[in-house]
């Protein structure tokens, strides 16, 4: 099957779109989900540590006011305790690689220090790299940068550290459990393990007009999202394969009626135009396509039948004058001494004129009924044509007293053909009178031709404009034509943007009325 097949292209398109959607879902979509989950964790951490627990945890000190305590100033040993606690905290944060992230979120540097709200309600700028810790006795609302919340940071650093000295080492003496060097080693190991397992995210939350830097361990979130991403990347080829197979099967089923129609159309030829393509009852565009193709075949069959009838009728009509010409020539050859030259010439001339007229009419109809674009039409005086044609010698005289001026768009050849055929037809069927009229009314030029002949029955008035149609009263060759004249009139009038119809004539016979647009 060629790659240009609709089935192949649809399958490739669906697989491509599905692959693109899956890649976006595995990248942008997963990233947005991860960001949303991290924001939820930060929000939950803020609520638990600040909003729900209160700004100041329970302690032996009254932290009811920022910048100091109601019971009096802190003792020197209390400040030393706080300073050591903050120094240890910043050192541990630095060891697990969180300190720089906190500083950046708070808009500070190592030289500036980290502003913190301590457990006693004091704002302290924790010193880093040996810089002293400074306690600020000011309202933190006017401190100018977000504060780190110490209790939250303590929980962040030590949440994964549960030091059991007895299990970590097998000391020779119980006194070794309190060895400071040993404790530091265990702490460093615990911090290193925690740093290896942590993924810290930062955010800023506002509480009572104070911005707090929130830090949370989101390793579980990232691991969960990574697992989802891995599942997506592993399952993507399988999903794409399922999509490709499903698309291939569905498009094959959907296009199978089209293939059946194609095979049927391929089998239809000029001799089998009566056959039709199968139309599925699907109610979609494929059913519409099959119905449209059958309508097209209906038109082609009708055109083919008309063409065959046209050729048959044309052959029959052409055979008659040709047979007469041949008969005249054979008689003249068999008895040249008894042949009158003038009589022979008149017979040959009459049949030649009849043959020429039939051929001319056939040529007009074969050229598409004189179909012309409006740009090829020009203004012509139809009244001049009527008067000229009426003056030609016919069996009966033509009354032209009702002819007035009228200009139409067309060709002089086409106008002459309309008038000549109508007058010849009227003269052929009239008993003694033929009248022609022309008037211009409401941008329309109306031409009518009356005769006092037998008229045309109402049921036959549309049929007489068909090709090679002759009524029973005009079947004899000496009174009837080839049945092409009125068909030429209708085709020529249509090409000039007009129409023709038949009514009863005031003279008792038929009235032919041609309406054409007036030339501007």
The 8 nearest C-alpha neighbors of each residue, nearest first, counted from 0:
[[1, 2, 4, 7, 3, 6, 5, 8],
 [2, 0, 3, 4, 7, 5, 6, 8],
 [1, 3, 4, 7, 0, 8, 5, 6],
 [4, 2, 1, 5, 8, 7, 0, 6],
 [3, 5, 7, 6, 2, 1, 8, 0],
 [6, 4, 8, 7, 9, 3, 2, 10],
 [5, 7, 9, 4, 8, 250, 10, 251],
 [8, 6, 10, 4, 5, 9, 2, 11],
 [7, 9, 11, 5, 10, 6, 12, 4],
 [10, 8, 12, 6, 11, 7, 5, 13],
 [9, 11, 7, 13, 12, 8, 246, 243],
 [12, 10, 8, 14, 9, 13, 15, 7],
 [13, 11, 9, 15, 10, 14, 8, 16],
 [14, 12, 16, 10, 15, 11, 17, 9],
 [13, 15, 17, 11, 12, 16, 243, 18],
 [16, 14, 12, 18, 13, 17, 11, 19],
 [15, 17, 19, 13, 18, 14, 20, 12],
 [16, 18, 14, 20, 19, 15, 13, 21],
 [19, 17, 15, 21, 16, 20, 14, 22],
 [18, 20, 16, 22, 17, 21, 15, 23],
 [19, 21, 17, 23, 18, 22, 24, 16],
 [20, 22, 24, 18, 23, 19, 25, 17],
 [23, 21, 25, 19, 24, 20, 18, 26],
 [24, 22, 20, 26, 27, 21, 25, 28],
 [23, 25, 28, 21, 22, 26, 27, 20],
 [26, 24, 22, 29, 23, 228, 21, 28],
 [27, 25, 23, 29, 24, 28, 30, 22],
 [26, 28, 30, 23, 29, 24, 31, 25],
 [27, 29, 24, 31, 30, 26, 25, 23],
 [28, 30, 32, 26, 31, 25, 27, 33],
 [31, 29, 33, 27, 32, 28, 26, 34],
 [30, 32, 34, 28, 33, 29, 35, 27],
 [31, 33, 29, 35, 30, 34, 36, 28],
 [32, 34, 30, 36, 31, 35, 29, 37],
 [35, 33, 31, 37, 32, 36, 30, 38],
 [34, 36, 32, 38, 33, 37, 31, 39],
 [37, 35, 39, 33, 38, 34, 32, 40],
 [38, 36, 40, 34, 39, 35, 33, 41],
 [39, 37, 41, 35, 36, 40, 42, 34],
 [38, 40, 36, 42, 37, 41, 43, 35],
 [39, 41, 37, 43, 42, 38, 44, 36],
 [42, 40, 44, 38, 39, 43, 215, 45],
 [41, 43, 39, 45, 40, 44, 38, 46],
 [42, 44, 40, 46, 45, 41, 39, 47],
 [45, 43, 41, 47, 42, 46, 48, 40],
 [44, 46, 42, 48, 43, 47, 49, 41],
 [47, 45, 50, 43, 51, 44, 49, 48],
 [46, 48, 44, 51, 45, 49, 52, 43],
 [49, 47, 45, 52, 46, 151, 44, 50],
 [50, 48, 53, 52, 54, 45, 46, 51],
 [49, 51, 46, 53, 52, 47, 48, 45],
 [50, 52, 47, 46, 53, 49, 48, 45],
 [53, 51, 49, 48, 50, 47, 54, 56],
 [54, 52, 49, 55, 51, 50, 56, 48],
 [53, 55, 49, 56, 52, 50, 120, 48],
 [54, 56, 53, 120, 118, 62, 119, 57],
 [57, 55, 58, 118, 54, 53, 52, 119],
 [56, 58, 55, 59, 60, 118, 61, 62],
 [57, 59, 60, 56, 61, 119, 118, 62],
 [60, 58, 61, 57, 119, 62, 56, 118],
 [59, 61, 58, 62, 119, 68, 70, 57],
 [62, 60, 63, 68, 69, 70, 59, 58],
 [63, 61, 120, 68, 119, 64, 60, 55],
 [62, 64, 61, 68, 65, 69, 120, 55],
 [65, 63, 62, 67, 68, 66, 69, 120],
 [66, 64, 138, 67, 120, 121, 63, 139],
 [65, 67, 136, 137, 121, 138, 64, 122],
 [68, 66, 65, 64, 136, 121, 69, 72],
 [69, 67, 62, 70, 61, 71, 64, 72],
 [68, 70, 71, 61, 67, 63, 64, 62],
 [71, 69, 68, 61, 72, 60, 73, 67],
 [70, 72, 69, 68, 73, 67, 74, 61],
 [73, 71, 68, 74, 67, 70, 69, 75],
 [72, 74, 77, 75, 71, 78, 68, 76],
 [75, 73, 77, 76, 72, 78, 79, 71],
 [74, 76, 78, 77, 79, 73, 80, 72],
 [75, 77, 79, 78, 74, 80, 73, 81],
 [78, 76, 80, 74, 75, 79, 73, 81],
 [77, 79, 81, 75, 80, 76, 82, 74],
 [80, 78, 76, 82, 77, 81, 83, 75],
 [79, 81, 77, 83, 78, 82, 84, 76],
 [80, 82, 84, 78, 83, 79, 85, 77],
 [83, 81, 79, 85, 84, 80, 78, 86],
 [84, 82, 86, 80, 81, 85, 79, 87],
 [83, 85, 81, 87, 82, 86, 80, 88],
 [84, 86, 88, 82, 87, 83, 81, 89],
 [85, 87, 83, 89, 88, 84, 82, 90],
 [88, 86, 90, 84, 85, 89, 83, 91],
 [87, 89, 85, 91, 90, 86, 84, 92],
 [90, 88, 92, 86, 91, 87, 93, 85],
 [89, 91, 93, 87, 88, 92, 86, 94],
 [92, 90, 94, 88, 93, 89, 87, 95],
 [93, 91, 89, 98, 97, 95, 94, 90],
 [92, 94, 98, 96, 90, 91, 95, 97],
 [93, 95, 91, 92, 96, 90, 190, 191],
 [94, 96, 194, 92, 93, 97, 91, 190],
 [97, 95, 93, 94, 98, 92, 99, 194],
 [98, 96, 92, 100, 99, 95, 93, 101],
 [97, 99, 93, 92, 101, 100, 96, 102],
 [98, 100, 102, 101, 97, 103, 96, 93],
 [101, 99, 103, 98, 102, 97, 104, 201],
 [102, 100, 104, 98, 99, 103, 105, 97],
 [103, 101, 107, 99, 105, 100, 104, 108],
 [102, 104, 106, 100, 105, 101, 107, 99],
 [105, 103, 101, 106, 102, 100, 212, 201],
 [106, 104, 102, 145, 103, 107, 144, 101],
 [105, 107, 103, 104, 102, 144, 108, 145],
 [106, 108, 102, 105, 111, 103, 112, 113],
 [109, 107, 111, 110, 102, 112, 103, 106],
 [108, 110, 112, 111, 127, 107, 102, 113],
 [109, 111, 108, 112, 127, 130, 107, 126],
 [112, 110, 108, 109, 107, 113, 126, 124],
 [113, 111, 126, 109, 125, 110, 124, 127],
 [112, 114, 125, 124, 102, 115, 107, 111],
 [115, 113, 124, 146, 123, 147, 125, 112],
 [116, 114, 147, 146, 123, 122, 148, 117],
 [115, 117, 122, 148, 121, 149, 120, 147],
 [118, 116, 121, 119, 120, 149, 115, 122],
 [117, 119, 120, 55, 56, 149, 150, 116],
 [120, 118, 117, 62, 121, 55, 60, 58],
 [121, 119, 62, 117, 118, 65, 55, 116],
 [120, 122, 117, 66, 119, 116, 123, 65],
 [121, 123, 116, 135, 115, 134, 117, 120],
 [124, 122, 134, 115, 133, 135, 114, 125],
 [123, 125, 114, 133, 113, 132, 112, 115],
 [126, 124, 132, 113, 112, 123, 114, 85],
 [125, 127, 132, 130, 131, 112, 124, 129],
 [128, 126, 130, 129, 112, 109, 125, 89],
 [129, 127, 130, 126, 109, 110, 90, 131],
 [128, 130, 127, 131, 126, 86, 132, 90],
 [129, 131, 126, 127, 128, 132, 112, 110],
 [132, 130, 126, 133, 129, 125, 127, 82],
 [131, 133, 126, 125, 124, 82, 130, 134],
 [132, 134, 124, 123, 131, 135, 125, 126],
 [135, 133, 123, 122, 124, 136, 132, 121],
 [134, 136, 122, 137, 123, 133, 66, 121],
 [135, 137, 66, 67, 134, 122, 138, 121],
 [138, 136, 66, 135, 139, 65, 142, 122],
 [137, 139, 140, 65, 66, 141, 142, 136],
 [138, 140, 142, 141, 137, 122, 65, 209],
 [141, 139, 138, 209, 142, 208, 143, 210],
 [142, 140, 139, 143, 138, 137, 144, 209],
 [141, 143, 139, 140, 144, 138, 137, 145],
 [142, 144, 141, 145, 140, 139, 146, 210],
 [143, 145, 142, 105, 146, 106, 210, 114],
 [146, 144, 210, 211, 105, 212, 147, 143],
 [147, 145, 211, 115, 114, 212, 116, 148],
 [148, 146, 115, 212, 211, 114, 149, 116],
 [149, 147, 116, 151, 150, 115, 146, 152],
 [150, 148, 152, 151, 117, 153, 116, 147],
 [149, 151, 153, 152, 148, 154, 118, 48],
 [150, 152, 154, 149, 153, 148, 48, 155],
 [153, 151, 155, 149, 154, 150, 156, 148],
 [152, 154, 150, 156, 155, 151, 157, 149],
 [155, 153, 158, 151, 157, 152, 156, 150],
 [154, 156, 152, 153, 158, 157, 151, 215],
 [157, 155, 153, 154, 158, 152, 92, 91],
 [156, 158, 160, 154, 159, 155, 153, 161],
 [159, 157, 154, 155, 160, 156, 153, 161],
 [160, 158, 157, 193, 161, 156, 155, 189],
 [161, 159, 157, 158, 189, 162, 190, 193],
 [160, 162, 163, 159, 157, 158, 189, 186],
 [163, 161, 160, 164, 185, 186, 189, 167],
 [162, 164, 166, 165, 167, 161, 168, 185],
 [165, 163, 167, 166, 162, 168, 176, 185],
 [164, 166, 163, 168, 167, 169, 176, 170],
 [165, 167, 164, 163, 168, 169, 162, 170],
 [166, 168, 164, 165, 163, 169, 185, 162],
 [169, 167, 166, 165, 170, 164, 176, 163],
 [168, 170, 165, 171, 166, 167, 164, 172],
 [169, 171, 172, 168, 175, 173, 176, 165],
 [172, 170, 169, 173, 175, 174, 168, 176],
 [171, 173, 174, 170, 175, 176, 169, 177],
 [174, 172, 175, 176, 170, 171, 177, 165],
 [173, 175, 172, 176, 177, 178, 170, 171],
 [174, 176, 178, 173, 177, 172, 170, 171],
 [177, 175, 174, 173, 178, 164, 170, 165],
 [176, 178, 175, 174, 179, 182, 181, 173],
 [177, 179, 175, 181, 176, 180, 182, 174],
 [180, 178, 182, 181, 177, 183, 176, 175],
 [181, 179, 183, 182, 178, 184, 185, 177],
 [180, 182, 184, 178, 179, 183, 185, 176],
 [183, 181, 179, 185, 180, 184, 186, 178],
 [184, 182, 186, 180, 181, 185, 187, 179],
 [185, 183, 181, 187, 182, 186, 188, 180],
 [184, 186, 188, 182, 183, 187, 189, 181],
 [187, 185, 183, 189, 188, 184, 190, 182],
 [188, 186, 190, 184, 189, 185, 183, 191],
 [187, 189, 191, 185, 186, 190, 184, 192],
 [190, 188, 186, 192, 191, 187, 160, 185],
 [191, 189, 193, 187, 192, 188, 194, 186],
 [190, 192, 194, 188, 193, 189, 187, 195],
 [193, 191, 189, 195, 190, 194, 188, 196],
 [192, 194, 190, 196, 195, 191, 197, 159],
 [195, 193, 95, 191, 197, 196, 192, 190],
 [196, 194, 192, 193, 197, 191, 95, 198],
 [195, 197, 193, 194, 192, 198, 218, 191],
 [198, 196, 194, 218, 195, 216, 193, 199],
 [199, 197, 218, 217, 216, 200, 196, 221],
 [200, 198, 216, 215, 217, 197, 214, 201],
 [199, 201, 215, 214, 216, 217, 198, 202],
 [202, 200, 214, 213, 215, 199, 104, 212],
 [201, 203, 213, 212, 214, 41, 204, 200],
 [202, 204, 212, 211, 213, 210, 205, 201],
 [205, 203, 211, 210, 212, 202, 206, 213],
 [204, 206, 210, 209, 211, 208, 207, 203],
 [205, 207, 209, 208, 210, 204, 50, 211],
 [206, 208, 209, 205, 210, 140, 50, 54],
 [209, 207, 206, 205, 140, 210, 139, 141],
 [210, 208, 206, 205, 140, 207, 211, 139],
 [211, 209, 205, 145, 204, 203, 146, 206],
 [210, 212, 146, 145, 204, 203, 147, 205],
 [213, 211, 203, 147, 202, 146, 145, 105],
 [212, 214, 202, 201, 203, 211, 45, 41],
 [215, 213, 201, 200, 199, 202, 212, 216],
 [216, 214, 200, 199, 217, 41, 213, 201],
 [215, 217, 199, 198, 218, 197, 200, 155],
 [218, 216, 220, 198, 219, 199, 215, 221],
 [217, 219, 198, 221, 220, 197, 216, 222],
 [220, 218, 222, 217, 221, 223, 216, 198],
 [221, 219, 223, 217, 218, 222, 224, 36],
 [220, 222, 224, 218, 223, 219, 225, 217],
 [221, 223, 225, 219, 220, 224, 218, 226],
 [224, 222, 226, 220, 225, 221, 219, 227],
 [223, 225, 227, 221, 226, 222, 228, 220],
 [224, 226, 228, 222, 227, 223, 221, 229],
 [225, 227, 229, 223, 224, 228, 230, 222],
 [226, 228, 224, 230, 225, 229, 231, 223],
 [229, 227, 225, 231, 226, 230, 25, 224],
 [228, 230, 226, 232, 231, 227, 233, 225],
 [229, 231, 227, 233, 228, 232, 234, 226],
 [230, 232, 228, 234, 229, 233, 235, 227],
 [231, 233, 229, 235, 230, 234, 228, 25],
 [232, 234, 230, 231, 235, 229, 236, 237],
 [235, 233, 231, 237, 232, 236, 230, 238],
 [234, 236, 238, 232, 237, 233, 231, 239],
 [237, 235, 239, 238, 234, 240, 233, 232],
 [238, 236, 240, 234, 235, 239, 241, 233],
 [239, 237, 241, 235, 240, 236, 242, 234],
 [238, 240, 242, 236, 237, 241, 243, 235],
 [239, 241, 237, 243, 238, 242, 236, 244],
 [240, 242, 238, 244, 239, 243, 245, 237],
 [243, 241, 239, 245, 240, 244, 246, 238],
 [242, 244, 240, 246, 241, 245, 14, 10],
 [245, 243, 247, 241, 246, 242, 248, 240],
 [246, 244, 242, 248, 247, 243, 241, 249],
 [247, 245, 249, 243, 244, 248, 10, 250],
 [246, 248, 244, 250, 245, 249, 10, 251],
 [249, 247, 251, 245, 246, 250, 244, 252],
 [250, 248, 246, 252, 251, 247, 245, 253],
 [251, 249, 253, 247, 252, 248, 246, 254],
 [252, 250, 248, 254, 249, 253, 255, 247],
 [251, 253, 249, 255, 250, 254, 248, 256],
 [252, 254, 250, 251, 255, 249, 256, 257],
 [255, 253, 257, 251, 256, 252, 250, 258],
 [254, 256, 258, 252, 257, 253, 251, 259],
 [257, 255, 259, 258, 254, 260, 279, 253],
 [258, 256, 260, 254, 255, 259, 261, 285],
 [257, 259, 261, 255, 260, 256, 262, 254],
 [260, 258, 256, 262, 257, 261, 263, 255],
 [259, 261, 257, 263, 276, 258, 262, 264],
 [260, 262, 258, 264, 259, 263, 265, 257],
 [263, 261, 265, 259, 260, 264, 258, 266],
 [262, 264, 260, 266, 265, 261, 276, 259],
 [263, 265, 261, 267, 266, 262, 260, 276],
 [266, 264, 262, 263, 267, 261, 268, 260],
 [265, 267, 263, 264, 262, 268, 271, 261],
 [268, 266, 264, 271, 265, 272, 263, 274],
 [269, 267, 271, 270, 272, 266, 265, 264],
 [270, 268, 271, 272, 267, 303, 300, 273],
 [269, 271, 268, 272, 267, 273, 274, 300],
 [272, 270, 268, 273, 267, 269, 274, 266],
 [271, 273, 274, 300, 269, 270, 267, 268],
 [272, 274, 271, 275, 300, 296, 297, 270],
 [275, 273, 272, 271, 267, 276, 296, 263],
 [276, 274, 293, 277, 273, 296, 263, 272],
 [275, 277, 260, 263, 278, 293, 289, 264],
 [278, 276, 260, 279, 275, 289, 259, 256],
 [277, 279, 289, 286, 276, 290, 280, 256],
 [280, 278, 286, 281, 277, 256, 285, 289],
 [281, 279, 282, 286, 278, 283, 285, 287],
 [282, 280, 283, 279, 286, 285, 284, 278],
 [281, 283, 280, 286, 284, 287, 285, 279],
 [284, 282, 281, 285, 286, 287, 280, 288],
 [283, 285, 287, 286, 288, 282, 281, 289],
 [286, 284, 288, 287, 283, 289, 257, 281],
 [287, 285, 289, 288, 284, 283, 279, 278],
 [286, 288, 284, 290, 285, 289, 291, 283],
 [289, 287, 285, 291, 286, 290, 284, 292],
 [288, 290, 278, 292, 286, 291, 287, 293],
 [291, 289, 287, 293, 288, 292, 286, 294],
 [290, 292, 294, 288, 293, 289, 287, 295],
 [291, 293, 295, 289, 294, 290, 288, 296],
 [294, 292, 296, 290, 295, 291, 275, 297],
 [295, 293, 297, 291, 296, 292, 290, 298],
 [294, 296, 292, 298, 293, 297, 299, 291],
 [295, 297, 299, 293, 294, 298, 300, 292],
 [298, 296, 294, 300, 295, 299, 293, 301],
 [297, 299, 301, 295, 296, 300, 302, 294],
 [298, 300, 296, 302, 301, 297, 303, 295],
 [299, 301, 303, 297, 298, 302, 272, 296],
 [300, 302, 298, 304, 303, 299, 305, 297],
 [303, 301, 305, 299, 304, 300, 306, 298],
 [304, 302, 300, 306, 301, 305, 299, 307],
 [303, 305, 301, 307, 306, 302, 308, 300],
 [306, 304, 302, 308, 303, 307, 309, 301],
 [307, 305, 309, 303, 304, 308, 302, 310],
 [306, 308, 304, 310, 309, 305, 303, 311],
 [309, 307, 311, 305, 306, 310, 312, 304],
 [308, 310, 306, 312, 307, 311, 305, 313],
 [309, 311, 313, 307, 308, 312, 314, 306],
 [312, 310, 308, 314, 309, 313, 307, 315],
 [313, 311, 315, 309, 314, 310, 308, 316],
 [314, 312, 310, 316, 315, 311, 309, 317],
 [315, 313, 311, 317, 312, 316, 318, 310],
 [314, 316, 312, 318, 313, 317, 311, 319],
 [315, 317, 313, 318, 314, 319, 312, 481],
 [318, 316, 314, 319, 315, 313, 320, 321],
 [317, 319, 321, 315, 316, 320, 322, 314],
 [318, 320, 322, 321, 317, 316, 323, 315],
 [321, 319, 323, 322, 350, 318, 317, 354],
 [320, 322, 324, 318, 323, 319, 325, 317],
 [323, 321, 325, 319, 320, 324, 318, 326],
 [322, 324, 320, 326, 325, 321, 327, 319],
 [325, 323, 321, 327, 322, 326, 347, 320],
 [324, 326, 322, 328, 323, 327, 329, 321],
 [325, 327, 323, 329, 328, 324, 322, 330],
 [326, 328, 324, 330, 325, 329, 323, 331],
 [327, 329, 325, 331, 326, 330, 332, 324],
 [330, 328, 332, 326, 331, 327, 325, 333],
 [331, 329, 333, 327, 332, 328, 334, 326],
 [330, 332, 335, 328, 329, 334, 333, 338],
 [333, 331, 329, 330, 335, 334, 328, 338],
 [334, 332, 330, 331, 329, 335, 328, 336],
 [335, 333, 331, 337, 336, 332, 330, 338],
 [334, 336, 331, 338, 337, 332, 333, 330],
 [335, 337, 334, 338, 339, 331, 333, 332],
 [336, 338, 335, 334, 339, 331, 333, 330],
 [339, 337, 335, 331, 336, 340, 334, 343],
 [338, 340, 342, 341, 343, 337, 336, 335],
 [341, 339, 343, 342, 344, 338, 345, 331],
 [340, 342, 344, 343, 339, 345, 346, 338],
 [343, 341, 345, 339, 344, 340, 346, 338],
 [342, 344, 340, 346, 341, 345, 339, 347],
 [345, 343, 341, 347, 346, 342, 348, 340],
 [344, 346, 348, 342, 343, 347, 349, 341],
 [347, 345, 343, 349, 348, 344, 342, 350],
 [346, 348, 344, 350, 345, 349, 351, 324],
 [347, 349, 351, 345, 346, 350, 344, 352],
 [350, 348, 352, 346, 351, 347, 345, 353],
 [349, 351, 353, 347, 352, 320, 348, 354],
 [352, 350, 354, 348, 353, 349, 347, 355],
 [353, 351, 355, 349, 354, 350, 348, 356],
 [352, 354, 350, 356, 351, 355, 349, 357],
 [353, 355, 351, 357, 352, 356, 350, 320],
 [356, 354, 352, 358, 353, 357, 351, 359],
 [355, 357, 359, 353, 354, 358, 352, 360],
 [356, 358, 354, 360, 359, 355, 361, 353],
 [357, 359, 361, 355, 356, 360, 362, 354],
 [360, 358, 362, 356, 361, 357, 355, 363],
 [361, 359, 363, 357, 362, 358, 356, 364],
 [362, 360, 358, 364, 359, 363, 365, 357],
 [361, 363, 365, 359, 360, 364, 358, 366],
 [364, 362, 360, 366, 361, 365, 368, 369],
 [363, 365, 368, 361, 366, 362, 367, 360],
 [366, 364, 362, 367, 363, 361, 368, 360],
 [367, 365, 363, 364, 368, 362, 369, 370],
 [366, 368, 365, 369, 364, 370, 363, 490],
 [369, 367, 364, 490, 370, 363, 366, 491],
 [368, 370, 367, 491, 494, 371, 363, 366],
 [371, 369, 494, 368, 367, 372, 366, 491],
 [372, 370, 369, 494, 373, 375, 376, 495],
 [371, 373, 374, 375, 370, 376, 494, 495],
 [374, 372, 376, 375, 371, 495, 409, 408],
 [373, 375, 372, 376, 377, 371, 409, 408],
 [376, 374, 373, 372, 371, 377, 409, 410],
 [377, 375, 409, 373, 374, 408, 410, 378],
 [378, 376, 408, 409, 379, 410, 375, 374],
 [377, 379, 408, 407, 518, 409, 406, 380],
 [380, 378, 406, 407, 381, 408, 377, 411],
 [381, 379, 406, 382, 383, 405, 407, 384],
 [380, 382, 384, 383, 405, 406, 379, 385],
 [381, 383, 385, 384, 380, 404, 405, 386],
 [384, 382, 386, 381, 385, 380, 387, 404],
 [383, 385, 387, 381, 382, 386, 415, 388],
 [386, 384, 382, 388, 383, 387, 389, 418],
 [385, 387, 389, 383, 384, 388, 382, 390],
 [388, 386, 384, 390, 385, 389, 383, 391],
 [389, 387, 385, 390, 391, 386, 384, 419],
 [390, 388, 386, 391, 387, 397, 385, 399],
 [389, 391, 388, 387, 386, 392, 397, 396],
 [392, 390, 388, 389, 393, 387, 397, 386],
 [391, 393, 390, 394, 396, 389, 395, 388],
 [394, 392, 395, 391, 396, 426, 423, 397],
 [393, 395, 426, 396, 392, 427, 431, 429],
 [396, 394, 393, 426, 431, 432, 397, 433],
 [395, 397, 393, 398, 433, 394, 432, 392],
 [398, 396, 433, 434, 389, 399, 395, 435],
 [397, 399, 434, 400, 435, 433, 396, 432],
 [398, 400, 435, 401, 402, 397, 434, 436],
 [401, 399, 402, 398, 436, 435, 434, 403],
 [402, 400, 436, 399, 437, 403, 435, 398],
 [401, 403, 437, 436, 399, 400, 382, 438],
 [404, 402, 437, 438, 401, 382, 405, 436],
 [405, 403, 382, 438, 406, 402, 437, 439],
 [404, 406, 381, 382, 439, 380, 444, 438],
 [405, 407, 380, 518, 379, 381, 517, 378],
 [408, 406, 518, 517, 378, 379, 516, 409],
 [409, 407, 378, 377, 518, 376, 379, 517],
 [408, 410, 376, 377, 495, 378, 407, 379],
 [411, 409, 413, 412, 376, 414, 377, 379],
 [410, 412, 414, 413, 415, 379, 409, 384],
 [411, 413, 415, 410, 414, 416, 409, 417],
 [414, 412, 416, 410, 415, 411, 491, 417],
 [415, 413, 411, 417, 416, 412, 410, 418],
 [416, 414, 412, 418, 413, 417, 419, 411],
 [415, 417, 413, 419, 414, 418, 420, 412],
 [418, 416, 488, 414, 415, 420, 419, 421],
 [417, 419, 421, 415, 420, 416, 422, 385],
 [420, 418, 422, 416, 421, 417, 415, 423],
 [419, 421, 423, 422, 484, 417, 418, 424],
 [420, 422, 424, 418, 423, 419, 425, 417],
 [421, 423, 425, 419, 424, 420, 426, 418],
 [424, 422, 420, 426, 425, 421, 419, 427],
 [423, 425, 427, 421, 422, 426, 420, 428],
 [426, 424, 422, 428, 427, 423, 450, 429],
 [427, 425, 423, 429, 424, 428, 395, 422],
 [426, 428, 424, 425, 429, 423, 478, 394],
 [427, 429, 452, 425, 426, 424, 430, 453],
 [430, 428, 452, 451, 426, 450, 431, 425],
 [429, 431, 452, 451, 432, 428, 450, 395],
 [430, 432, 429, 395, 451, 433, 396, 450],
 [431, 433, 450, 451, 429, 430, 395, 434],
 [434, 432, 450, 397, 449, 398, 425, 426],
 [433, 435, 398, 449, 397, 448, 399, 450],
 [436, 434, 448, 399, 447, 398, 449, 401],
 [435, 437, 401, 402, 447, 446, 399, 448],
 [436, 438, 402, 446, 403, 445, 401, 447],
 [439, 437, 403, 445, 444, 405, 440, 404],
 [440, 438, 444, 443, 405, 445, 442, 441],
 [439, 441, 443, 442, 444, 438, 445, 517],
 [442, 440, 443, 439, 444, 517, 516, 438],
 [443, 441, 517, 440, 516, 444, 439, 518],
 [444, 442, 516, 517, 440, 441, 439, 515],
 [443, 445, 439, 515, 517, 514, 438, 516],
 [446, 444, 514, 438, 437, 513, 439, 443],
 [445, 447, 437, 513, 512, 436, 514, 444],
 [448, 446, 512, 436, 511, 435, 513, 510],
 [447, 449, 435, 511, 510, 434, 436, 512],
 [450, 448, 510, 434, 433, 504, 509, 435],
 [449, 451, 433, 508, 429, 452, 425, 432],
 [452, 450, 508, 506, 507, 429, 432, 430],
 [451, 453, 429, 508, 428, 430, 454, 450],
 [454, 452, 508, 455, 451, 428, 507, 509],
 [455, 453, 508, 509, 452, 456, 507, 503],
 [454, 456, 509, 460, 457, 459, 453, 508],
 [457, 455, 459, 458, 460, 454, 453, 509],
 [458, 456, 460, 459, 455, 461, 502, 501],
 [457, 459, 456, 460, 461, 462, 455, 463],
 [458, 460, 462, 456, 457, 461, 463, 455],
 [461, 459, 457, 462, 458, 463, 501, 455],
 [462, 460, 463, 459, 464, 458, 465, 500],
 [461, 463, 459, 464, 465, 460, 468, 458],
 [462, 464, 465, 461, 468, 460, 459, 485],
 [465, 463, 486, 485, 462, 461, 489, 466],
 [466, 464, 486, 463, 462, 468, 467, 485],
 [465, 467, 483, 486, 468, 482, 464, 309],
 [468, 466, 482, 483, 481, 469, 312, 465],
 [469, 467, 482, 466, 463, 465, 470, 462],
 [470, 468, 482, 473, 474, 467, 471, 463],
 [469, 471, 473, 472, 474, 468, 463, 459],
 [470, 472, 474, 473, 469, 475, 479, 468],
 [471, 473, 470, 474, 475, 469, 479, 478],
 [474, 472, 479, 471, 470, 475, 478, 469],
 [475, 473, 471, 479, 472, 476, 469, 470],
 [474, 476, 477, 473, 478, 479, 472, 471],
 [477, 475, 479, 478, 474, 480, 473, 481],
 [476, 478, 475, 479, 480, 474, 473, 427],
 [479, 477, 476, 475, 473, 427, 480, 474],
 [480, 478, 473, 476, 475, 474, 477, 481],
 [481, 479, 482, 476, 478, 483, 473, 484],
 [480, 482, 483, 467, 316, 479, 357, 484],
 [481, 483, 467, 468, 469, 480, 484, 466],
 [484, 482, 486, 466, 467, 481, 485, 487],
 [483, 485, 487, 486, 420, 482, 488, 360],
 [484, 486, 488, 464, 487, 483, 489, 463],
 [487, 485, 464, 483, 489, 466, 465, 488],
 [486, 488, 490, 484, 485, 489, 491, 483],
 [489, 487, 485, 417, 491, 486, 490, 492],
 [488, 490, 486, 492, 487, 491, 499, 493],
 [489, 491, 368, 487, 493, 488, 492, 486],
 [492, 490, 494, 488, 493, 489, 369, 487],
 [493, 491, 497, 495, 489, 494, 490, 498],
 [492, 494, 497, 496, 490, 495, 491, 498],
 [495, 493, 370, 491, 492, 496, 369, 371],
 [496, 494, 492, 493, 497, 409, 491, 408],
 [497, 495, 493, 494, 515, 492, 516, 498],
 [498, 496, 515, 492, 493, 514, 495, 516],
 [497, 499, 514, 492, 493, 513, 489, 515],
 [500, 498, 513, 512, 489, 514, 492, 511],
 [499, 501, 512, 511, 513, 502, 498, 460],
 [500, 502, 511, 510, 512, 460, 509, 503],
 [503, 501, 510, 509, 504, 511, 500, 512],
 [502, 504, 509, 510, 508, 505, 507, 501],
 [503, 505, 510, 509, 506, 508, 507, 449],
 [506, 504, 507, 503, 508, 449, 510, 451],
 [507, 505, 451, 504, 508, 450, 449, 432],
 [508, 506, 451, 504, 505, 452, 509, 503],
 [507, 509, 454, 451, 452, 504, 450, 453],
 [510, 508, 454, 504, 503, 450, 449, 502],
 [509, 511, 449, 504, 502, 503, 448, 501],
 [510, 512, 501, 448, 447, 500, 509, 502],
 [513, 511, 447, 500, 499, 446, 501, 510],
 [512, 514, 499, 446, 445, 498, 447, 515],
 [515, 513, 445, 497, 498, 444, 446, 499],
 [514, 516, 497, 444, 443, 517, 496, 445],
 [517, 515, 443, 407, 444, 442, 518, 497],
 [516, 518, 407, 443, 442, 444, 406, 519],
 [519, 517, 407, 408, 406, 378, 516, 379],
 [518, 517, 378, 407, 406, 408, 442, 516]]
